[in-house]
Amino acid sequence: MDNLMLNNKLYLEGKISSKLEFSHEMYGEGFYTFNMDVQRLSDTRDTLYVTISERLITGMNLEEGQDVIVEGQLRSYNKFVEGSNRLILTVFARNIEICTEKSKNPNQIYLDGYICKKPVYRTTPFGREIADMLLAVNRAYNKSDYIPTIAWGRNSRFCESLKVGDNIRIWGRLQSREYQKKLSENEVIKKTAYEVSISKMEKVNKDAENDVVNVDENFNEEDYHMGNINKNAI
């Protein structure tokens, strides 16, 4: 189990941007959720969804506008919504503390997992190279987290050579991205997608074919987003 704690590590520095809300209770332990704004190098910020145990915040007076450090993991689960499965992502906090001094890199994630769908390479209208890759990261008790990732430039070209079952290690940041989804000829809604932007990656040279976890073919990758946590999420 210790090794499975090391294959999914997330470090965030940011500002609490919503009130803490009770989410659910599991085995007598209560869990709360809140939004956290993490600044990018530019003027934009990523608004990320955090789940935290009541036991971690005992004695802490966490309020909107407070700067905090959150360390934990990025987790996922499938939820059936409006006729289709959606991949729900959440930051699962394992530690939280008040941030008194900000670092140069407030958003860091490391994942060690297996490619579970063939990477999709494409170029934007402006000629920028991008590759989408879905990573299955093993967790304790025979569970896996399915993490959407995106690579750029030479990393995206490298993704073209990868196949389902390859063991990959990546370093990067967790980001949010707004997009518009067309429901009908006259109806368009704004949605938010969450993904890991890869800054560095490497292929692990070992046979991982027996370890890969397959994704449910019915889930809608376009709708992956962070949402409310239910009792089966952790």
C-alpha positions in Angstrom: 0.0 0.0 0.0 2.9 2.4 0.7 4.0 2.2 -3.0 0.4 3.1 -4.0 0.6 6.2 -1.9 3.7 7.3 -3.8 2.3 7.0 -7.4 -0.2 9.9 -7.0 1.1 13.0 -5.2 -0.3 16.5 -5.4 0.9 19.8 -3.9 -1.1 23.0 -4.1 -0.8 26.5 -2.7 -3.8 28.7 -3.1 -6.7 30.6 -1.7 -9.9 29.1 -0.3 -12.6 30.5 -2.6 -15.8 29.0 -1.1 -17.3 28.0 2.2 -16.6 24.5 3.5 -19.7 22.3 2.9 -20.4 19.0 4.5 -20.3 16.2 1.8 -20.8 12.8 3.4 -19.8 10.5 6.2 -18.0 7.2 5.8 -17.3 4.7 8.6 -18.0 7.5 11.1 -15.7 10.0 9.5 -17.1 13.2 8.0 -15.8 14.8 4.8 -16.1 18.4 3.7 -15.5 20.1 0.3 -14.4 23.5 -0.8 -13.1 25.4 -3.8 -9.4 26.5 -4.0 -8.0 29.1 -6.4 -4.4 28.3 -7.5 -2.6 31.1 -9.3 -0.8 30.4 -12.6 2.3 32.3 -13.8 -0.1 34.4 -15.9 -3.0 36.5 -14.5 -5.3 33.5 -14.7 -6.0 30.9 -11.9 -7.3 27.4 -11.7 -10.3 26.8 -9.4 -9.9 23.3 -8.0 -12.3 21.1 -6.0 -11.0 19.8 -2.7 -12.3 17.0 -0.4 -11.0 16.9 3.1 -11.7 14.8 6.3 -13.0 16.6 9.4 -10.1 15.0 11.3 -7.6 17.1 9.3 -9.3 20.4 10.0 -10.1 19.9 13.8 -9.1 23.1 15.6 -8.6 25.0 12.3 -10.8 28.0 11.4 -10.7 27.8 7.6 -12.5 30.7 5.9 -12.9 32.1 2.4 -9.9 34.2 1.3 -7.4 32.2 3.5 -4.1 31.1 1.9 -3.5 27.4 2.5 -1.2 24.5 1.4 -2.9 21.2 0.5 -1.1 18.0 -0.1 -2.8 14.8 -1.2 -3.9 12.9 -4.3 -6.0 13.4 -7.4 -8.9 10.9 -7.4 -11.7 10.0 -9.8 -14.9 8.0 -9.9 -17.7 7.5 -12.5 -21.1 8.9 -11.8 -24.2 8.3 -13.9 -25.7 11.7 -14.8 -28.3 12.6 -17.4 -28.1 9.3 -19.2 -24.3 8.9 -19.4 -21.3 8.2 -17.2 -19.1 11.1 -16.2 -15.6 11.0 -14.8 -15.7 13.1 -11.6 -12.3 14.4 -10.3 -11.5 15.7 -6.9 -8.4 16.7 -4.9 -8.3 14.4 -1.9 -6.5 16.2 0.8 -4.1 14.2 3.1 -2.7 17.3 4.8 -3.6 21.0 5.0 -1.9 24.0 6.7 -1.9 27.8 6.5 0.4 29.1 3.8 2.6 31.8 5.3 5.2 31.9 2.5 4.5 31.2 -1.2 6.8 29.1 -3.3 7.7 29.5 -7.0 5.7 26.4 -8.0 2.3 26.4 -6.2 0.8 23.6 -8.4 2.7 20.3 -8.7 1.5 16.8 -9.4 3.3 13.5 -10.0 1.5 10.4 -11.4 2.8 6.9 -12.1 0.1 5.0 -14.1 -0.9 3.1 -17.2 -2.3 4.3 -20.5 -5.8 2.9 -20.8 -6.8 4.5 -24.1 -4.8 5.2 -27.2 -3.4 8.8 -26.9 -5.0 11.3 -29.4 -2.5 13.6 -31.1 -3.7 16.7 -32.9 -2.7 20.3 -33.9 -4.6 23.5 -33.1 -5.7 25.9 -35.8 -2.6 27.9 -34.8 -0.3 24.9 -35.3 0.2 24.0 -31.7 0.8 20.3 -31.1 -1.4 18.6 -28.4 -2.0 15.0 -27.3 -4.7 13.8 -24.9 -3.9 10.8 -22.8 -6.0 9.0 -20.2 -4.0 7.5 -17.3 -5.1 4.8 -14.9 -3.4 5.2 -11.6 -3.7 2.2 -9.2 -5.0 2.7 -5.7 -5.4 0.5 -2.7 -8.2 -2.1 -2.4 -8.0 -2.9 -6.2 -9.3 0.6 -7.2 -7.9 2.9 -9.9 -8.2 6.6 -10.6 -8.6 7.7 -14.2 -6.8 10.9 -14.9 -7.2 13.0 -18.1 -3.8 14.5 -19.1 -2.7 16.7 -21.9 0.8 17.0 -23.4 2.3 19.7 -25.6 5.0 20.1 -28.2 7.6 17.3 -28.2 5.9 15.5 -25.4 2.7 15.3 -27.5 4.8 13.8 -30.4 6.2 11.3 -27.9 2.7 10.3 -26.9 2.0 9.1 -30.5 4.5 6.2 -29.9 2.8 5.0 -26.8 0.2 2.2 -26.6 -2.4 0.9 -24.2 -0.8 -0.8 -21.2 2.4 1.3 -21.2 3.6 2.4 -17.8 4.2 6.2 -17.7 5.4 8.6 -15.1 4.4 12.3 -15.5 5.1 15.5 -13.8 3.0 18.6 -14.3 0.1 20.7 -12.8 -3.6 20.3 -12.4 -5.6 22.8 -14.4 -9.2 23.9 -15.1 -10.4 24.8 -18.5 -13.8 26.3 -19.5 -15.4 25.3 -22.8 -18.8 25.5 -24.5 -21.0 22.5 -25.2 -23.7 22.7 -27.9 -26.9 21.0 -26.7 -29.0 22.1 -29.7 -29.1 24.5 -32.5 -30.0 27.3 -30.1 -28.7 26.1 -26.8 -25.1 26.3 -25.7 -23.9 25.8 -22.1 -20.6 26.6 -20.5 -18.8 23.7 -18.8 -15.4 23.2 -17.1 -12.9 20.4 -17.8 -10.1 19.4 -15.5 -6.9 17.8 -16.6 -3.2 17.4 -15.8 -0.9 19.5 -18.0 2.3 17.5 -18.5 5.6 19.3 -18.2 7.8 16.2 -18.1 7.1 12.5 -18.8 8.9 9.2 -19.1 8.1 5.6 -20.1 8.9 2.9 -17.5 10.8 0.1 -19.1 9.0 -2.9 -17.8 6.1 -5.2 -18.9 2.9 -3.7 -17.5 0.4 -5.4 -19.8 -1.1 -7.4 -16.9 -1.5 -4.3 -14.7 -3.5 -2.0 -17.0 -7.0 -1.2 -15.9 -9.6 -0.7 -18.6 -12.1 2.2 -18.6 -15.8 1.7 -18.9 -16.5 2.2 -22.6 -19.8 4.0 -21.8 -18.4 7.0 -19.9 -18.3 10.3 -21.7 -14.8 11.8 -21.6 -16.1 15.1 -22.8 -18.0 15.5 -19.6 -15.2 14.9 -17.1 -15.3 17.5 -14.4 -15.2 17.9 -10.7 -18.4 17.5 -8.8 -20.1 16.6 -5.6 -18.6 13.6 -3.8 -20.7 10.7 -2.8 -20.0 8.0 -0.2 -18.3 5.7 -2.8 -15.8 8.3 -4.0 -13.0 7.5 -1.5 
